[in-house]
Amino acid sequence: MAVVIGHWLIAAPFVADGDIQGVKLLAHSPWTQWLTWVFQVMPVFFVAGGYSNATSRASASRNGDGHGRWLVARMRRLMIPVIPLAAVWALFGIVLSNAGIDEGLLRMGSQSAIIPVWFLAVFVVMLAGDSKWRWFARCRRRPAAVRWERRGAA
């Protein structure tokens, strides 16, 4: 809920002279800028997501599932909820556009609704590189001499 409220601080729709207008609340009312510190939950999301991925990946490995199979299953669980959101907003945009709603207003509303999904792009990259990140983490825990020896350099 904090992410939703935080993003609504960015877009502030209002009615002026019978028209719906939109401004960026943080620019229009600078006193609200301190509130963004309260809504900094994305680091928590990535830490919790990383832990969840590690737990899920360990379970998949114990069950004999490879990285590819685990990745497909994980992506499915992450992306399926996004499909109805995108479909509803696409339909919503088409209907409202055909009804004559201002294109700028539709863009503002759509961006306000969809922008919280930006983090999935970063999360997908992290998921796809899971095996590389785990290799890197294991290497970083060993002394440099051991890493060189295992590569045949020592």
C-alpha positions as CSV (number, residue, x, y, z in Angstrom):
1,M,0.0,0.0,0.0
2,A,2.9,2.3,0.7
3,V,4.0,2.0,-2.9
4,V,0.6,2.9,-4.2
5,I,0.3,5.9,-1.9
6,G,3.8,7.0,-2.7
7,H,3.1,7.0,-6.4
8,W,-0.1,8.9,-5.9
9,L,2.1,11.7,-4.3
10,I,3.7,12.0,-7.7
11,A,0.5,12.6,-9.7
12,A,-2.1,14.9,-8.3
13,P,-5.3,15.1,-10.4
14,F,-7.7,17.9,-9.7
15,V,-10.7,19.7,-11.3
16,A,-10.2,23.3,-12.5
17,D,-12.8,25.2,-14.6
18,G,-14.7,21.9,-15.2
19,D,-11.7,20.1,-16.6
20,I,-9.6,17.4,-14.9
21,Q,-6.0,18.7,-14.6
22,G,-2.9,17.0,-13.4
23,V,0.3,18.2,-11.8
24,K,3.2,16.6,-10.1
25,L,2.4,17.1,-6.4
26,L,6.0,17.1,-5.4
27,A,6.8,20.0,-7.7
28,H,3.5,21.9,-7.0
29,S,3.7,21.5,-3.2
30,P,7.3,21.2,-2.1
31,W,6.4,20.6,1.5
32,T,5.3,17.1,0.4
33,Q,8.8,16.1,-0.7
34,W,9.9,14.9,2.7
35,L,7.1,12.3,2.5
36,T,9.0,10.4,-0.2
37,W,11.4,9.3,2.6
38,V,8.5,7.5,4.3
39,F,7.6,5.6,1.2
40,Q,11.1,4.3,0.3
41,V,10.0,0.6,0.4
42,M,11.7,-0.6,-2.7
43,P,14.9,-1.7,-0.9
44,V,12.7,-3.8,1.4
45,F,11.0,-5.3,-1.7
46,F,14.3,-6.3,-3.3
47,V,15.7,-7.8,0.0
48,A,12.6,-9.8,0.6
49,G,12.4,-10.8,-3.1
50,G,16.1,-11.9,-3.0
51,Y,15.5,-14.0,0.1
52,S,12.3,-15.5,-1.5
53,N,14.3,-16.2,-4.7
54,A,17.1,-17.9,-2.8
55,T,14.6,-20.0,-0.9
56,S,12.7,-20.9,-4.0
57,R,15.9,-21.7,-5.9
58,A,17.2,-23.9,-3.1
59,S,13.9,-25.8,-3.0
60,A,13.9,-26.3,-6.8
61,S,17.5,-27.5,-6.7
62,R,16.6,-30.1,-4.0
63,N,13.8,-31.2,-6.3
64,G,16.2,-31.6,-9.2
65,D,14.9,-28.7,-11.2
66,G,17.5,-26.8,-13.2
67,H,17.8,-23.0,-13.4
68,G,15.7,-22.7,-16.6
69,R,12.8,-24.6,-15.2
70,W,12.9,-22.7,-12.0
71,L,13.2,-19.4,-13.9
72,V,10.1,-20.1,-16.0
73,A,8.0,-21.0,-13.0
74,R,9.2,-18.0,-11.1
75,M,8.5,-15.6,-14.0
76,R,5.1,-17.1,-14.4
77,R,4.2,-16.4,-10.8
78,L,5.5,-12.8,-11.1
79,M,4.0,-11.9,-14.5
80,I,0.6,-13.5,-14.4
81,P,-0.8,-10.7,-12.1
82,V,0.5,-8.1,-14.5
83,I,-1.5,-9.4,-17.4
84,P,-4.9,-8.4,-16.1
85,L,-3.6,-5.0,-15.0
86,A,-2.2,-4.3,-18.5
87,A,-5.4,-5.7,-20.2
88,V,-7.7,-3.6,-18.0
89,W,-5.7,-0.4,-18.5
90,A,-5.5,-1.1,-22.3
91,L,-9.3,-1.6,-22.5
92,F,-9.9,1.4,-20.2
93,G,-7.7,3.6,-22.4
94,I,-9.4,2.5,-25.6
95,V,-12.9,3.1,-24.2
96,L,-12.1,6.4,-22.6
97,S,-10.2,7.6,-25.7
98,N,-13.2,6.7,-27.9
99,A,-15.4,8.6,-25.4
100,G,-13.3,11.7,-26.1
101,I,-11.3,12.0,-22.9
102,D,-8.2,14.1,-23.3
103,E,-5.1,12.1,-24.4
104,G,-2.9,13.9,-21.9
105,L,-5.2,13.0,-19.1
106,L,-5.3,9.4,-20.2
107,R,-1.5,9.3,-20.3
108,M,-1.3,10.7,-16.8
109,G,-3.8,8.2,-15.4
110,S,-2.2,5.3,-17.1
111,Q,1.3,6.2,-16.0
112,S,0.1,6.7,-12.5
113,A,-1.5,3.2,-12.5
114,I,1.2,1.3,-14.3
115,I,4.4,3.0,-13.1
116,P,4.6,0.9,-9.9
117,V,5.4,-2.1,-12.1
118,W,8.8,-0.6,-13.2
119,F,10.5,-2.6,-10.5
120,L,9.6,-5.9,-12.2
121,A,12.0,-5.1,-15.1
122,V,14.9,-4.9,-12.6
123,F,13.7,-7.9,-10.7
124,V,13.4,-10.0,-14.0
125,V,17.1,-9.1,-14.8
126,M,18.1,-10.2,-11.3
127,L,16.1,-13.4,-11.7
128,A,17.6,-14.2,-15.1
129,G,21.1,-13.7,-13.8
130,D,20.5,-15.8,-10.6
131,S,23.1,-18.4,-11.4
132,K,25.7,-15.8,-12.2
133,W,24.9,-13.8,-9.1
134,R,25.2,-16.9,-6.9
135,W,28.6,-17.8,-8.5
136,F,29.8,-14.3,-7.9
137,A,28.7,-14.4,-4.3
138,R,30.5,-17.7,-3.7
139,C,33.7,-16.4,-5.3
140,R,33.7,-13.3,-3.2
141,R,33.7,-15.4,0.0
142,R,36.9,-17.2,-1.0
143,P,40.4,-15.7,-0.8
144,A,41.9,-14.5,-4.1
145,A,44.6,-17.3,-4.0
146,V,41.9,-20.0,-3.8
147,R,40.0,-18.5,-6.7
148,W,43.1,-18.3,-8.9
149,E,44.1,-21.9,-8.0
150,R,40.7,-23.2,-9.0
151,R,41.0,-21.5,-12.4
152,G,44.4,-23.1,-12.9
153,A,46.4,-19.9,-12.6
154,A,48.3,-20.8,-9.5
